[in-house]
Amino acid sequence: MEGKLTRDDDFCDVFFLNEDKVKKLMGKVPDMTGLAELFKVLADETRARIVYLLSKEELCVCDIATILGATVSNVSHHLRILRTSHLVRFRRDGKQVFYTLDDEHVEHIIKEGFDHVNHTAAENREHSHP
C-alpha cells in the first residue's frame, strides 16, 4: 500500500530473502564515493543556488554575489569548492573572472534534481487537499 509511512512501516514484518534478486545484484554495487562527494558538495544551499544560476548563463563573481545577496569573498569560496569538484569552470577576461558549468552533465543533474523536488512538492500538495 502506498501512502505515508509511519515509523513502523519502513521495514518488513517478516524477513524474506529473494535469492534470485540478491544473487543478481550481489557484488554489483559500484564504488559510490565520487557520487556521494558530488552530492555533499551540492548539499550546501549556497552552492546549489550558484550552480542553478550558472545553469542559466555565464556570470562573473560580482554578478553572482549581487544576485545572492552575498559577499564576493563568500561566493569565491563556494566557487572554489565547485571548481575543485569539477562542477564549474572559469575564464578570465581582463580583470573579471566569469564562471560557467563545467559541462552539460552538471546542467542535467541540476535540472533533474529541481524537477524531482518540484514534482514531489506538487504530489504533496495534491495529497494534502481533500
C-alpha positions as CSV (number, residue, x, y, z in Angstrom):
1,M,0.0,0.0,0.0
2,E,1.4,3.4,-1.0
3,G,1.0,6.4,1.2
4,K,2.6,7.9,4.2
5,L,4.9,5.6,6.2
6,T,4.8,5.6,9.9
7,R,7.9,4.7,12.0
8,D,6.9,1.0,12.0
9,D,6.1,0.9,8.3
10,D,9.6,1.3,6.9
11,F,10.7,-2.3,7.3
12,C,9.1,-5.7,6.6
13,D,7.1,-7.5,9.2
14,V,9.0,-10.7,8.2
15,F,12.5,-11.3,6.9
16,F,12.2,-12.9,3.4
17,L,15.2,-13.1,1.1
18,N,14.6,-13.1,-2.7
19,E,17.6,-15.2,-3.6
20,D,17.3,-14.5,-7.3
21,K,17.5,-10.7,-6.8
22,V,20.2,-11.0,-4.2
23,K,22.4,-13.2,-6.4
24,K,21.8,-10.9,-9.4
25,L,22.9,-7.8,-7.5
26,M,25.4,-9.1,-5.0
27,G,28.8,-7.6,-5.7
28,K,27.4,-5.3,-8.4
29,V,27.2,-2.1,-6.5
30,P,29.9,0.2,-7.9
31,D,32.1,2.5,-5.8
32,M,29.8,5.4,-4.8
33,T,32.4,7.5,-3.2
34,G,32.6,10.1,-6.0
35,L,28.8,10.3,-6.3
36,A,28.4,10.7,-2.6
37,E,31.1,13.5,-2.7
38,L,29.2,15.2,-5.5
39,F,26.0,15.3,-3.6
40,K,27.8,16.5,-0.5
41,V,29.1,19.5,-2.5
42,L,25.6,20.2,-3.9
43,A,24.0,19.7,-0.4
44,D,25.1,23.3,0.5
45,E,22.2,25.7,-0.4
46,T,24.5,28.5,-1.5
47,R,26.5,26.2,-3.8
48,A,23.2,24.8,-5.2
49,R,22.0,28.3,-5.9
50,I,25.2,29.2,-7.6
51,V,25.0,26.1,-9.8
52,Y,21.4,26.9,-10.6
53,L,22.3,30.5,-11.7
54,L,25.2,29.2,-13.8
55,S,22.8,26.7,-15.5
56,K,21.1,29.8,-16.8
57,E,24.1,31.7,-18.1
58,E,27.8,32.6,-17.6
59,L,28.2,35.0,-14.7
60,C,31.1,36.9,-13.1
61,V,31.7,36.5,-9.4
62,C,30.3,40.0,-8.7
63,D,27.1,39.2,-10.5
64,I,26.6,36.0,-8.5
65,A,27.3,37.8,-5.2
66,T,24.9,40.6,-6.0
67,I,22.1,38.2,-7.1
68,L,22.5,36.1,-4.0
69,G,23.0,39.0,-1.6
70,A,26.3,37.5,-0.5
71,T,29.9,38.8,-0.4
72,V,32.3,38.3,-3.2
73,S,34.6,36.5,-0.7
74,N,31.8,34.1,0.3
75,V,30.9,33.4,-3.3
76,S,34.5,32.9,-4.3
77,H,34.9,30.4,-1.5
78,H,31.9,28.4,-2.8
79,L,33.1,28.7,-6.4
80,R,36.5,27.3,-5.4
81,I,34.8,24.2,-3.9
82,L,32.6,23.8,-7.0
83,R,35.7,24.2,-9.3
84,T,37.7,21.6,-7.3
85,S,34.7,19.2,-7.7
86,H,34.7,19.8,-11.5
87,L,31.2,21.3,-11.4
88,V,32.1,24.8,-12.7
89,R,34.9,26.3,-14.7
90,F,36.1,29.8,-15.2
91,R,37.7,32.1,-17.7
92,R,39.4,35.4,-17.1
93,D,38.5,38.4,-19.2
94,G,40.8,41.3,-18.2
95,K,40.1,42.0,-14.6
96,Q,37.0,39.9,-14.4
97,V,36.5,36.2,-13.8
98,F,33.5,34.5,-15.4
99,Y,32.1,31.2,-14.4
100,T,30.0,28.6,-16.2
101,L,29.0,25.0,-15.6
102,D,31.8,22.5,-16.4
103,D,29.7,20.5,-18.8
104,E,26.2,19.5,-19.8
105,H,26.1,16.7,-17.2
106,V,26.1,19.3,-14.4
107,E,23.2,21.1,-16.1
108,H,21.3,17.8,-16.3
109,I,21.9,17.0,-12.6
110,I,20.5,20.3,-11.6
111,K,17.6,20.2,-13.9
112,E,16.6,16.6,-12.9
113,G,17.1,17.4,-9.2
114,F,15.0,20.5,-9.5
115,D,12.3,18.7,-11.5
116,H,12.2,16.0,-8.8
117,V,11.8,18.5,-6.0
118,N,9.0,20.3,-7.8
119,H,7.3,17.0,-8.7
120,T,7.5,15.9,-5.1
121,A,6.2,19.2,-3.8
122,A,3.3,19.0,-6.3
123,E,2.4,15.5,-5.2
124,N,2.5,16.6,-1.5
125,R,0.1,19.5,-2.3
126,E,-2.3,17.1,-4.1
127,H,-2.3,14.6,-1.2
128,S,-2.9,17.3,1.4
129,H,-6.0,18.6,-0.2
130,P,-9.2,16.6,0.2
